[in-house]
Amino acid sequence: MRVLSLFAVCILLVGCRIEYPPEKPKVGAWYWHSPVEVTPIQAREARSAGLNEIYVRAGTLTYDGERYLVHLRQEWKQSEKFGVRLVYNADAGALRHIASALGDSSNSTESSEKKELLIRQIADEIGNAYHADETLAEDAGLTVIGIQLDFDLPQSRLRDYARLVRKIRERLVNREVSVTALQSWVGTPEFKELQEATSWTVPQLYEGYLGEGPEKMHLSDFGQLKRTVEKLNESGHWYRIGIPVYSQAYLFDERGRFVTVHRGLTLEQAYRHPAMEFEKHTSNHGEQLVRFRATKAGADGRGKGYRLMYAVTGPETVREFMEALGKLPGGKRQGVILYRWTGDETPQIWTGLKPGFDVGLNIETEVRRDVAALVDANGKLQNEVAIKLVQGDLTTMSLDPRGMRVDLEWRGVTISQVRSRRLKFSGTTPELVSKMTLLGPGLEAGQKTVVYLMAEGNGELVVTVTGKSISGKTVTYRPVRLELK
């Protein structure tokens, strides 16, 4: 009774606010591909890292000229039991039409009725899609726990967005309705109204500097974390933080203007391309940026002087964000969402939630002695040696041109050929020497590459690998010795 009395005095006289003990931060991941399948191995690995729910793109809102439709519907495969939130985004056409239709500044009754009708149509379409997808997902063994909207509308339309969210909540009683948010919205009066309409919001801290050019551009917006959290805490509303765990290549023209997201060349291919010249490598807060310059024009006469920027995040990015968040006031922060789950058996998305220490490389070798395939023109038997380098799942190597080094040394054998897609060697031909060094960019977490060589005679081959971490720490692994006969 005494405890109750003191509690009452605190409320009545002081007006103090009771803060409940914070829950363990929730960790989720956006799941953007199809079909959806969560295998027992994936579920076990994810839960062991603290990841307990996924945000699945269930469908995309589009406008066909007459009405709004949810299309590109998700497919659901039988899965291990796992928490799912259904995400509905909107394509560029739908966003333009919504912004235009709601942007009518007329205050007439007719205009207001048209806006209300549009919002109701969208809410009805998304509500119907949600109910259908909820049934399909749960029939596949998943547990649906809410809905999320991913509409990148102009800030000026956020009050209308809030009306749409309220209308959807009327249709989906007792469901959590969250929305993704652009960094530029946070702290504005319009965003505050949107926050009041939702269960919680999730600002996405990536690709906010895409228009800054190749000198300032980066994928991860780690530098905005403190400001974003402070603004969200000031608002007094529940929120989560969106963290990048993906890689992207961006193309800029000769004047530094963004052209497009590039999907033609991998980083490994760019290093080997005769028309691409390596310019710069930097790393910051777990993100690596590798920049190339085009030295030749394409068939259409354009492209010379263009810059190709690879932005690569990995497990270290997640660790940097999580460590920084742990040092900031919690407010009403519920957790984080990582973009994105790749669907692999051991995706980097959850390895970043585990501690990592060194470069973690595994070296595997295989000697092939196929007489029919390996007898050369002179009738001599050769051995094909495959040296497989597999990077561990917890850490990423430096991706600069000298991030990984492989030293080969041999005695009693003749090496007639050395091949590698990732590593380069310089100097004389292997037949004239007894050792060789290959250099190239390091490996991302979970990535592998293979060095092949042809060896003739009886003797020994020694393989020594040195890798450099993002922080610059160099690790030389125990040499691997092969007896060739």
N, C-alpha and C positions, 0 to 999 in steps of 0.2 A: 504494500500500500504506500509506504514511504517513497519507493522508487517511482510509483505512479504519480504521486503528488509533485515530486520534483520535476518530473516530465511535464506535468500540466503547467507548473510555474514557468518553466523554460519557454513553453509555447505562448502562454498568455501575457507574461510580463516582458520577456526579452524578445520574443518573436524569432527565436533562433530556428535554424533550418536543420532538420535531421538528415544526415547523409548515411545512406545504407552502405555496408561494406561492399567494395567493388567485387564483381565476379571475375573469374579468370578470363582474360581477354579471349574473345572468339576469333578464330582464324578460318577464313573461307578462301575460295578460289573461283574466279570466273572460268567457265567451261564453254568455249565458243564454237566447238566443232560438232560434227554429227557423224554417226549416231552416238547417243550417250550410252556408255557402258562403264560401270565401276566394278572391276574385278575384285575377287577376294584379296589378292596381293596388293592392289592399289589401296583398297580400304584399310588394310592392316598397316601399310606403310604410312598412309596419310594420318591415321589416328595416332600412330606412335610419335609423329612429329607435332601433334596438337591440331591438325587440320581436320575439322569435323563437319564442314558443309560446303557444297558447291553451288554456284550461281550459273544456271544453265540458260543459254540463249534459247528460249522456247519458240520464238517467232519474231518476225519483223513487220512493223506497221508500214503499209504503203498506201498510196492514193492512186486510184485507177482513172481519175478524171470525173468520177461520179460519186464514189464512196470510199471509205477507208476499209482496208482489209488487212488481216494478219496473215502473211504468207511465209514462205521458207520455214515451214513448221518442222519442229525437231522430231527425230526418230529415236525411239527408246528401245534398248536391248535389255534383256534380263540382267539384273545387276545385284550386287551385294547391297544390303540395306545401308542407306547413307542419306543424310539430310540434304535436301535440294530446295533452292529458291528459284522460281521461274522468272526469267528476265525477258522483257519485251522492249526491243529498241525500235527506232523509226529510221527509215531510209531518207536520203537527202530530199527526194521529192515530197514525201509526207511532211517533213520538217518545214520546207518552204511554204507548202500550202497552209499548214497550221499557223505559221507566223504571219502569213499574209491575211488569212481569214480573220484571225484574232486581232490583227493590227488595225482594223477599221476604227478610226477615231470618232466615228459618228456615235452619238449617244441616243439615237432614236430607238423607239420600241422595236422596230423591225430589225435593226442591227443587233440589239441585245438578244432578241429571240433567235436570230441566226447563229450567234456565238453559242448560246445555250444548247441549240440543236446540235451543233458541231461537237461540242464537248460531250454531250450525251451519246452521240453516235460512236465516238472513239471509245468511251467508257464501256458501252455495250459490246463493241467488237472485242475489246481486250478482256472484258469479263467472261464472255462466251468462250474465247480461246483458252483462258485460264482454267475454267471448269473442265474443258475437254482434255487439256494437257495434264491437269492434276490427276485425272483418272488414268490416263495412259502411263504416266510416270509411276504411280503407285501400283498399277498392275505389273510393272516391270520390277517391283521390289524396292523402289525408292520411297522416301518419306518427304512429302512436300510440306514446307514450313513457312511459305510466304511468297510474295511477288515483288519484283523490282522493275522500275521503269528506267529506261536509259535514253532519254530524249535531250539532245543537245540544242535546246531552243535558245534564242537570244535572251539576254538578261531582261529586256523590256517585256518579255512575254511570261516571266516567271509567275506573276500573279494569276494569269490564266492557267498556267501549268498547275498551280496549287488548286484551282477550281476543278481541274480534271482529276487530280489525285483524290480530292474529297468525293467526287462522284464515283470513282472506282471503289473507294472504301465503303461507300453506301452499298455497292453491289456485292463486295467481298467481305461480308461481316466476319469479324474475329480473325482476319488475316493481317499479318504485318505487311504494310506497303512502304517500301523504301525507294529512294531514287538516287541515281548517280548524280554527281555535280561537277561542274567545271571550277577550277581554282578561282577564276575571275568573279564567280558569283559570291564566293564566301565573304561574309561581312556586310553585304548590301541589304537594304531594306526589302528588296524584292525576294532575296533568298530567304530572309527571315520568315516571310509569309509562307514560302514553300516548306520550310522546316516545320512550321506549325501544322501544316496539313499532312505531314508524313509521320511514319513511325520513327524513322531515322534517315539520315542522308550519308552518302559516301563520296567525298571529294576525291578525284583521281589525280595523284601526283605524278603525272607523266605526260610528255609531249606538249608541255605548255610553252616551250620555246622554239617550236618548229619554224616560225617565221623569222628567227633572229639571224639566220645565215650560218654558214659552216664554221665560223670562228666562235660563235657563242652558243650554237645549238647543242642540246643534250637531250637524251630521252628521259632520264630520271630527273624529277624536280625535287631532289632531296633538299636543296637550298631553300625551298618554300615550306618545308615541313613545320618549322617552329612558328612562322607567321600564321599558317593555316590552322594549326592546333590552337594557338592563342585566340584567334577569331571565333573558332568553333566553341571553345570553352566559354568565351564571353556570351555567346548566344544562349547558353543554358539548355540546348537541345541535344538529344542523343545523336551520335555519329560514329562512323567507322572511317578508316583511311585506306584508300586504294594504292597499292604498291606495284611497280612494274617488275615482272620477271620474264621478260621476253627480249628478243633482239629484232632490230629493224635496220634497213639501209635506206638512206635518204639521198636524193640527187638534187644538186644545186647548179644553176647555170654559172657562166663565167663572171657574172655580176653579183653572185652570192644569193640570188633569189631561189626560193624553194620551187622545184619543178614537180617532183612526184616521189612516192615511195617506190624504191627500186627492188625488183624481184628477179632480175636477170642473172646476176652473178652472186655466188656465195663469196664470203670473205676469202676463202682458200683460192677460189678462181680469180678473184681480183688481184691477189698477190702474184699470180702467174701470168696475168693477161699482158700481152706486149704493149697495149696502148694505155695501160694504167700505171701511173708512177706513184709509189708510196710517198706520202708527205709528212704524216704526223701520227703519233700514238700518245694518248693521254689516258689516265685513269683517275677516277675520283668517286669516293663513296661506293665502291663496288661496281661501278660502271666503267667500261672501256670504250673509247672512241678511236676509231682507226680511219684515217682520211687518205684518199687517193685523188690524184689529178689526172684527167684524160689528156694525153699528149697528142692525140690524133682525132680528127673529125670522123663522124660516121658516114655512111653511104649517102645521107641526105645533106652532107656538108656541115652539119651542126654537131656540137658536142665537145670540140676542142676547148680545153680550159675549164670544163665542167668539173665539179668536185663530187665525189661519191663518199659519203660518210656512213660508216658502220657503227651503230650504237649497240653495245652488247652488255646485257645485265646477266646476273647469275646468282648463285647462293649468297655470295658476299653482299649483294645489294640488299637482300632481305635482312641479313644480319645487321647491316648498318642502320637500316630503318628501324628495326625492332629495338636495337640498343638505344638509338636516339629517342624513340618514343618512350622507352622505359625511364628516361631522365626528365621527360616533360610532364607537367601536371595532367592528371587523368581526366578531370572534368566528367563529362558524360560519354567518354569514349568507350565503346563496347569492344573494339578489336580492329582487325585489319582484313582486307580482301586482296588477294594476290592475283595479278593478271599475267599469265593465265595457266590453267592446268592443261598440259599437252596431251594427256592420254597415254603416255608411255608407262611401262611398268615401274620405272624409277625416275619420274620427272624431277627436274631441278626444283620445281615449285615447292616441294616439301623438304628437300635436302637443305635448303637455306634456313630452315627452322631448326636445324641441328648444328652443333658446334663443328667447326672445321679448323684444321691446323696447318698441315703442309700441302704441297702440290698434289700428293696422293696418286702418283702414276704407277700403273702396273705394266710390266714388260713381259710379253709372251713371244715365244719363238717356235717356228715350225720348219723342219727340213723336209723337202719333198725329193724323193729319189724314184722318179718314174722313168725307167730306161727308154721307153718309146718316145717320150716327150722331151727328154733332157740330153740326148746324145747330140753333140754339136756336129758341124760339117766335117770335122776331122775324125769323127768316130770316138771322141772322148766323152766320158760320162761326167755330167755336171750336177751339182746340187742347187736347187732353188731354195733360198732361205727367205722366209717371211718373218719380219720383226714387227710384231703388232704392239703399238703403244696405246694403252687405254687409260684415260684420265678418270680419276675417282669422281664420285657424285657430289662430294662435299665442297670442292674448290675448283677455281678456274685458273689456268695459267695466264701469264701476260701474253697478249696477242700482238706484241710488237714483232718486227721481222726477225729478232733474235731471241724470242721468248722460249724456244726449245732448241737444244743442241744434241746431236747424236754423233758420238765419236766411234768410228769403226777401226779396228786394228786386226790384222791377220798375219799368220805365220804358216808357212808351208803350203799355202794355197794361192791360187790366182783368181782374182775377182775380175770378171769380164763385163759385168753390167750392174748398175745400181739405179733403181727407180723409186721415186716417191712423188706423190701428188702434192704433198704439203711442204716438203723440205727441199732445199737446194744445196748443191755442193759446187765448189769452184776448184780450179787447179787442173792438174793433168788427168789423163784417163786412168781408171782404176788399175789397169793391167801394169802400169809402170810404177806404182807405189805400193806401200804396205799398210797405209792408214789413210783415213779420210774423215772429214768433218762435214756434217750436214746441218744447216740452220734453217729455221722457219718460225712462223708464229706458233705460240703454245696452243694447247687444247682447252676447249671449254669443258665444263663439268659434264662427265659422262661421254665425252666425244672420244673417237679413236682414229688412228691413222696407221698405215702400214708401209714399211720400207722393204722393198724386194731387192735381192741381189743374186747373181749367179756365181757360184764358186766351183773351181776345178782343183782336184788334188786332195791330199790328206794333210790335215793341219788343224789349226785352231782359229776361231773367230771370236773377238772380244767386242762386246757392245756396251758402251757407257752413255747414259742419258743424263742430261742436266736440264732442269726446268726452272723457270723463273715465275714467282707468284705475282699477283697484281701489285702487292706492296713492294716488289723488288727483291724479295728474299730468294736466294738461289739454293736449289737443292740438287745435289748430285747423287744419283742412285747407285747402288752396288752393281758393279759390272756383271754382265751376263756372259758366260763363256760357253762356246759351242765347239764340240769336237766333230770335225768333218772328215768323213772317210769315203 
